[in-house]
Amino acid sequence: MRMPNNSQTSSPTVSQMMKEGCAELHEQAEQSAVPQRMVSGTMTQPEFAEMTAQMSVWNAALDDALRRHLDTVPAFKALISDEQFQSQYYDADLKHHGIDPATIQPSPAVEAMTRVVEQFADENPLKLLGLHYVREGANNGNHYVAKKLREAWGTTGAEGMRTLDPYGNQQRKKWEQFKATLDAQPWTDQERAMLLDAGKAAFEGIIAIHKDLEGSLASA
């Protein structure tokens, strides 16, 4: 009797599923004008400050939603630590760039992304983890982007860029730990599909935010 080929019959881990399932949207997000300006080092500090201000709004909403459900979703307790809440880094960066959070006018895409966060929290809080997965994963590329911008601006240190590089040299280690813990959870097929759909929604929202930023930066 032939034994089953495990490489063909076993399901991919959740982190593999997220990476492969979101790959097309991930590439689209990276190739848009705003991230390309960061990678090339042509984004100015005022432009970066505006981007940070816009991104802070929906990230604060996601932090709040995750905190509300930390004690009700077992996977959150296993996966989410205090250092992963992004608001603390956005607050520090906004202060560095002289921006009062109360003065931020969210773009239409940011408002839409905030509504997605609220919708997921109401429908099934586990969906929030799909959004959180994407922003945690983004730190890998952002760690490199932060270096490029520091070189372009002639600056050093983490000040003003904590949102891009919250973990510094520990980035890779923390991401691998996050993925390992994620993959170790007893996910159902329905939950896996839910996380993937939420991850795709995160990329779609970020792409839309970048589009709004393209317009605002071009008219500045």
C-alpha positions as CSV (number, residue, x, y, z in Angstrom):
1,M,0.0,0.0,0.0
2,R,1.4,3.4,-0.9
3,M,1.9,5.8,2.0
4,P,0.5,9.3,1.6
5,N,2.9,12.0,0.6
6,N,2.8,14.4,3.6
7,S,4.2,17.2,1.5
8,Q,1.1,17.0,-0.7
9,T,-1.6,16.1,1.9
10,S,-0.6,18.3,4.9
11,S,-2.1,21.8,5.1
12,P,0.3,24.7,5.1
13,T,0.8,26.5,8.4
14,V,-1.3,29.5,9.0
15,S,1.7,31.8,8.5
16,Q,2.5,30.1,5.2
17,M,-1.2,30.4,4.2
18,M,-1.2,34.1,5.1
19,K,2.1,34.8,3.2
20,E,1.0,32.9,0.0
21,G,-2.6,34.0,0.1
22,C,-1.8,37.7,0.5
23,A,1.3,37.7,-1.8
24,E,-0.4,39.4,-4.7
25,L,-1.8,42.2,-2.6
26,H,1.4,42.5,-0.6
27,E,3.3,43.1,-3.8
28,Q,0.8,45.6,-5.0
29,A,1.1,47.5,-1.7
30,E,4.9,47.6,-1.9
31,Q,4.9,48.8,-5.5
32,S,2.6,51.8,-4.9
33,A,4.2,55.3,-5.0
34,V,4.3,56.0,-1.2
35,P,6.3,53.0,-0.1
36,Q,8.5,53.4,-3.2
37,R,9.3,56.9,-2.1
38,M,10.4,55.5,1.3
39,V,12.5,52.7,-0.1
40,S,14.2,55.1,-2.6
41,G,14.9,57.6,0.2
42,T,13.1,60.4,-1.6
43,M,10.3,60.8,0.9
44,T,10.8,64.0,2.9
45,Q,10.4,64.3,6.7
46,P,7.2,66.4,6.4
47,E,5.7,63.7,4.0
48,F,6.7,61.0,6.5
49,A,5.1,62.9,9.3
50,E,1.8,63.2,7.3
51,M,1.9,59.5,6.5
52,T,2.5,58.7,10.2
53,A,-0.4,60.9,11.3
54,Q,-2.8,59.1,8.9
55,M,-1.7,55.6,9.8
56,S,-1.9,56.4,13.5
57,V,-5.6,56.7,13.4
58,W,-6.6,53.2,12.3
59,N,-3.7,51.6,14.3
60,A,-5.1,53.2,17.5
61,A,-8.5,51.8,16.6
62,L,-7.0,48.3,16.2
63,D,-5.1,48.5,19.4
64,D,-8.3,49.5,21.3
65,A,-10.3,46.7,19.7
66,L,-7.6,44.1,20.5
67,R,-7.4,45.3,24.1
68,R,-11.1,45.0,24.5
69,H,-11.0,41.3,23.5
70,L,-7.7,40.2,25.1
71,D,-9.5,38.2,27.7
72,T,-12.2,36.7,25.4
73,V,-10.1,35.3,22.5
74,P,-7.6,32.7,23.7
75,A,-5.3,33.2,20.7
76,F,-4.9,36.9,21.6
77,K,-3.5,35.9,25.1
78,A,-1.0,33.6,23.4
79,L,0.1,35.9,20.6
80,I,-0.2,39.6,21.7
81,S,2.1,41.3,24.1
82,D,2.2,44.9,25.3
83,E,5.1,45.8,23.0
84,Q,3.0,44.9,20.0
85,F,0.5,47.7,20.5
86,Q,1.4,50.3,18.0
87,S,-0.2,53.4,19.5
88,Q,2.8,54.0,21.9
89,Y,5.1,54.2,18.9
90,Y,2.8,56.4,16.9
91,D,2.4,58.7,19.9
92,A,6.2,59.0,20.3
93,D,6.7,59.7,16.5
94,L,3.9,62.2,16.4
95,K,5.4,64.1,19.3
96,H,8.8,64.0,17.6
97,H,7.3,65.5,14.5
98,G,5.3,68.1,16.4
99,I,1.9,66.8,15.5
100,D,-1.0,67.0,17.9
101,P,-3.2,63.8,17.4
102,A,-6.3,65.9,18.0
103,T,-5.6,67.9,14.8
104,I,-5.4,64.9,12.5
105,Q,-8.0,64.9,9.8
106,P,-8.3,61.3,8.6
107,S,-8.5,60.7,4.9
108,P,-11.5,58.8,3.5
109,A,-9.4,55.6,3.2
110,V,-8.3,55.9,6.8
111,E,-11.9,56.4,7.9
112,A,-12.9,53.3,5.9
113,M,-10.1,51.2,7.5
114,T,-11.2,52.3,10.9
115,R,-14.7,51.1,10.1
116,V,-13.3,47.8,9.0
117,V,-11.6,47.4,12.4
118,E,-14.9,48.2,14.2
119,Q,-16.9,45.8,11.9
120,F,-14.4,43.0,12.6
121,A,-14.6,43.6,16.3
122,D,-18.4,43.3,16.2
123,E,-18.7,40.4,13.8
124,N,-15.9,38.2,15.2
125,P,-12.9,39.6,17.1
126,L,-10.7,36.9,15.8
127,K,-10.7,38.8,12.5
128,L,-8.7,41.5,14.2
129,L,-5.8,39.1,14.3
130,G,-5.6,39.1,10.5
131,L,-5.1,42.8,10.6
132,H,-2.6,42.6,13.4
133,Y,-0.6,39.8,11.5
134,V,-0.2,42.1,8.5
135,R,1.1,45.1,10.6
136,E,3.5,42.9,12.6
137,G,4.8,41.4,9.4
138,A,5.2,44.8,7.8
139,N,7.9,45.5,10.5
140,N,10.3,43.3,8.6
141,G,10.4,45.5,5.5
142,N,9.9,48.6,7.5
143,H,13.1,47.8,9.5
144,Y,15.0,48.1,6.2
145,V,13.0,51.2,5.1
146,A,13.9,53.0,8.3
147,K,17.6,52.5,7.6
148,K,17.1,53.9,4.1
149,L,15.3,57.0,5.4
150,R,17.9,57.6,8.1
151,E,20.6,57.5,5.5
152,A,18.7,59.9,3.2
153,W,18.0,62.4,6.0
154,G,21.3,62.1,7.7
155,T,19.8,61.1,11.0
156,T,20.5,58.3,13.5
157,G,18.6,56.6,16.3
158,A,15.0,55.5,16.6
159,E,13.5,59.0,17.3
160,G,10.7,59.8,14.9
161,M,10.7,56.3,13.3
162,R,9.5,54.0,16.1
163,T,6.5,53.1,14.0
164,L,8.7,51.7,11.2
165,D,11.2,50.0,13.5
166,P,9.7,49.3,16.9
167,Y,11.9,46.3,17.7
168,G,15.2,47.3,16.2
169,N,17.7,44.5,15.9
170,Q,15.3,42.1,17.6
171,Q,12.8,42.4,14.7
172,R,13.6,39.0,13.0
173,K,13.6,37.1,16.2
174,K,10.3,38.5,17.4
175,W,8.7,37.9,14.0
176,E,9.8,34.2,14.0
177,Q,8.5,33.8,17.5
178,F,5.1,35.4,16.5
179,K,4.7,33.1,13.5
180,A,5.7,30.0,15.6
181,T,3.1,30.8,18.2
182,L,0.5,31.6,15.5
183,D,1.1,28.2,13.8
184,A,0.9,26.3,17.1
185,Q,-2.7,27.4,17.7
186,P,-5.5,24.8,17.1
187,W,-7.2,26.6,14.2
188,T,-10.3,25.3,12.5
189,D,-10.6,25.5,8.7
190,Q,-13.2,28.3,9.2
191,E,-10.9,30.3,11.4
192,R,-8.0,29.9,8.9
193,A,-10.2,31.2,6.1
194,M,-11.3,34.1,8.3
195,L,-7.8,35.1,9.1
196,L,-6.8,35.1,5.5
197,D,-9.8,37.2,4.5
198,A,-8.9,39.7,7.2
199,G,-5.3,39.8,6.1
200,K,-6.4,40.6,2.6
201,A,-8.6,43.3,3.9
202,A,-5.6,44.8,5.7
203,F,-3.6,45.1,2.5
204,E,-6.5,46.5,0.6
205,G,-7.0,49.1,3.2
206,I,-3.3,50.1,3.2
207,I,-3.3,50.3,-0.5
208,A,-6.2,52.7,-0.4
209,I,-4.6,54.8,2.3
210,H,-1.4,55.1,0.2
211,K,-3.6,56.3,-2.7
212,D,-5.1,59.0,-0.6
213,L,-1.6,60.0,0.6
214,E,-0.4,60.2,-3.0
215,G,-3.0,62.8,-3.7
216,S,-2.4,64.8,-0.6
217,L,1.4,64.8,-1.0
218,A,1.1,65.8,-4.7
219,S,-1.0,68.8,-3.8
220,A,1.1,69.9,-0.9
